[in-house]
Amino acid sequence: MTQLLLFLLLIAIFIYGMTLLRSGLFNLSADSLKNWLAVLTNAPWKGLLIGTFITAILQSSSAVMIITIGMVSARMLTFPQTIGIILGTNIGTTFTTELITFNIESYIIPMAAAGSILAVMKRKNLQSAGLALLGISAVFAAMRGFEYLAGSLKNNDLVNQMLLALDGSHLYAVFAGIIITAIIQSSTATTGIIMGFLTAGTMDLNTAIAIMLGSNIGTCVDAYLATIGSGREAKLSAYAHIWLNCIGVAAFYPFIDLLATLGQNAADHADVQLAHISVLFNVVSSLLVLPFANQFGRFIIKLHDR
């Protein structure tokens, strides 16, 4: 029971840290980000670049999708403009998974101290920078906590049974990724938790990849919920987001073992391997769809605009 409460606390700290980081960075650049989305998305490849850049800044594909759907509802963007942005958000979110693999344990307390000081300053830019630093320190502290907790759970029979069930079926692992991400509303948090289990040696890389793939579908829930009460084009954007991620996962699902081999050849540490595989999956799946973005948009309209 104590371990479960600690696990939930770490998830809360991780998500809170991501929220602080996102808020700080967004406050520093909110107006310019919205202008870029509105002006620089007249071609799918431009939308992909802007979506990637803004998601990397905000550290959240869900946040960018919610902003995008809000702009569609306000008629600042059209549905076709969002296709490239959606592809870009899938790439941009991988910056976070790469970031949390860095070993900066010795800097967590100094960053938190500096962030606390800046957060109480009068200047808004300094406050925002302070929130970002506090957010980063909370994220890394939670990551270290996940690693410690995963190691202590090695001897827990229930946890071992659950992990064995997931290790025995990639499909179960994909569904686990979808459910976990839909509940905690952050694919990054899901990946961070899995990285903790990988580092502790309690999970196979293949299973972690399957969960990561599922998290890309689970993260669509936020965007879909944001369309409640919205107009036709906003809903089409959410449907496009869901279809793109589902198609990408379905295309890569048969190659999970190959992805694991590529990851093991690309890095020595399991958490870094998963981060690299996440980048590979999102970049390749987005670039494969990019040349057919307009046709894909017409497909979504034909399928859902009834």
SVG drawing of the C-alpha trace seen along z (x, -y; Angstrom):
<svg xmlns="http://www.w3.org/2000/svg" viewBox="-24 -43 50 58">
<polyline fill="none" stroke="black" stroke-width="0.4" points="0.0,0.0 2.8,-2.4 4.5,-1.7 1.3,-2.4 0.8,-5.7 4.5,-6.6 4.0,-5.6 0.9,-7.9 2.8,-10.7 5.7,-10.4 3.2,-10.5 1.7,-13.6 5.1,-15.3 6.1,-14.4 2.8,-15.8 3.0,-18.9 6.6,-19.4 5.6,-19.2 2.8,-21.6 5.1,-24.1 7.6,-23.8 4.9,-24.1 3.4,-27.2 6.7,-28.9 7.7,-28.4 4.3,-29.2 4.2,-32.5 7.5,-33.4 6.3,-32.9 2.5,-32.6 1.7,-35.4 4.5,-34.6 3.6,-30.9 0.0,-31.5 1.0,-33.9 3.4,-31.3 0.6,-28.7 -1.8,-31.0 0.6,-32.4 3.1,-29.7 0.9,-26.7 -0.2,-27.4 1.7,-24.2 1.8,-20.8 5.6,-20.9 5.5,-24.3 2.9,-23.1 5.1,-20.1 8.1,-22.3 6.1,-24.8 4.3,-21.9 7.6,-20.3 9.2,-23.5 6.3,-24.7 5.8,-21.2 9.5,-21.1 9.1,-24.5 5.9,-23.6 7.0,-20.1 3.5,-18.7 1.9,-17.5 -1.5,-17.6 -1.1,-21.2 -0.3,-22.1 -3.2,-20.1 -5.6,-21.8 -4.3,-25.2 -4.7,-24.2 -8.2,-23.0 -9.1,-26.2 -7.7,-28.2 -9.7,-26.1 -12.9,-26.7 -12.1,-30.5 -11.6,-30.2 -8.0,-31.3 -7.0,-28.0 -8.7,-25.7 -8.8,-21.9 -6.3,-21.3 -3.7,-23.6 -3.8,-21.3 -2.6,-18.2 1.0,-19.4 0.8,-20.6 -0.4,-17.2 2.5,-15.5 4.9,-18.0 3.5,-17.5 4.3,-13.8 7.9,-14.7 8.3,-17.5 7.1,-15.5 10.1,-13.2 12.4,-16.1 11.0,-15.6 11.8,-11.8 15.3,-12.6 15.7,-15.3 14.7,-13.1 17.4,-10.6 20.1,-13.2 21.9,-12.5 21.6,-15.8 21.0,-14.6 23.6,-16.9 21.8,-19.9 18.3,-19.2 18.5,-21.0 20.4,-24.1 17.8,-24.3 14.9,-24.1 16.6,-26.8 17.2,-29.1 13.7,-28.5 12.2,-29.3 14.0,-32.6 13.1,-33.6 9.5,-32.6 8.9,-35.3 10.5,-38.1 8.3,-40.9 9.2,-40.7 7.0,-38.3 9.8,-36.9 11.8,-36.0 8.8,-34.4 8.2,-32.3 11.8,-31.3 11.6,-30.3 8.5,-28.2 10.3,-26.4 13.3,-25.6 11.1,-24.4 9.3,-22.2 12.5,-20.7 13.8,-19.9 10.5,-18.3 10.5,-16.1 14.0,-14.8 13.3,-14.3 10.3,-12.2 12.3,-10.2 14.9,-9.3 12.0,-8.3 10.5,-6.0 13.9,-4.3 14.2,-3.7 10.6,-2.5 10.8,-0.2 13.9,1.4 12.0,1.9 9.1,3.5 11.2,6.4 10.1,8.6 6.4,7.7 4.5,10.7 1.5,8.7 3.8,6.4 5.9,9.3 2.7,11.1 1.5,7.9 4.9,7.4 5.0,11.0 1.6,10.7 2.8,7.6 6.1,9.3 4.1,12.2 2.0,10.1 2.9,7.0 -0.8,6.3 -1.6,6.2 1.4,3.8 0.0,1.5 -3.4,1.5 -1.7,0.8 0.1,-2.2 -3.3,-3.5 -5.1,-3.1 -2.3,-4.6 -1.8,-7.6 -5.6,-8.2 -5.8,-8.2 -2.7,-10.4 -3.1,-12.4 0.6,-12.5 2.4,-10.2 5.7,-11.7 4.8,-10.7 3.9,-7.2 7.3,-6.9 9.0,-8.3 7.5,-5.7 8.5,-2.9 12.0,-4.3 12.2,-3.9 11.3,-0.2 13.8,0.3 16.6,-1.3 15.8,0.9 15.8,4.0 12.2,5.0 10.9,4.7 12.0,5.9 12.8,3.3 10.3,4.9 7.5,4.5 8.5,0.9 8.3,0.1 4.8,1.6 3.7,-0.6 5.3,-3.6 3.4,-2.9 0.2,-2.7 0.9,-6.0 0.8,-7.7 -2.8,-6.6 -3.7,-7.4 -2.5,-11.0 -5.3,-11.6 -7.9,-11.6 -7.0,-15.2 -7.5,-16.6 -10.7,-14.8 -12.1,-16.0 -11.1,-19.6 -13.6,-19.3 -16.7,-18.9 -19.0,-21.7 -16.7,-22.8 -17.5,-23.0 -17.1,-20.7 -13.4,-21.5 -12.2,-21.2 -13.7,-17.7 -12.1,-16.8 -8.7,-17.8 -9.2,-15.6 -10.2,-12.7 -7.1,-13.3 -5.0,-13.2 -6.5,-9.8 -6.2,-8.2 -2.6,-9.3 -1.5,-7.8 -3.5,-4.6 -2.2,-4.1 1.4,-4.8 1.1,-2.3 -0.5,0.3 2.3,-0.1 5.1,0.3 3.5,2.9 4.9,5.9 8.4,4.5 8.7,4.1 11.5,6.7 13.4,5.0 13.0,1.6 14.4,3.2 17.4,4.4 18.0,1.0 17.7,-0.7 20.2,1.7 22.6,0.9 22.1,-2.8 22.7,-3.2 24.0,-1.3 21.4,-2.3 17.8,-1.0 16.1,-4.3 18.1,-6.0 17.3,-3.2 13.6,-3.7 14.0,-7.5 15.8,-6.9 13.2,-4.4 10.4,-6.9 12.2,-9.5 12.6,-7.0 8.9,-6.0 7.5,-9.5 9.9,-11.0 9.5,-8.1 5.7,-7.8 5.2,-11.6 7.5,-11.9 5.9,-9.0 2.5,-10.7 3.7,-14.2 3.7,-13.8 0.1,-12.6 -1.2,-15.2 -3.7,-16.7 -5.1,-13.4 -5.2,-12.3 -7.2,-15.4 -9.7,-14.6 -10.0,-11.0 -10.8,-12.3 -13.5,-14.7 -15.0,-11.9 -15.0,-9.5 -16.3,-11.8 -18.0,-14.8 -21.5,-13.5"/>
</svg>
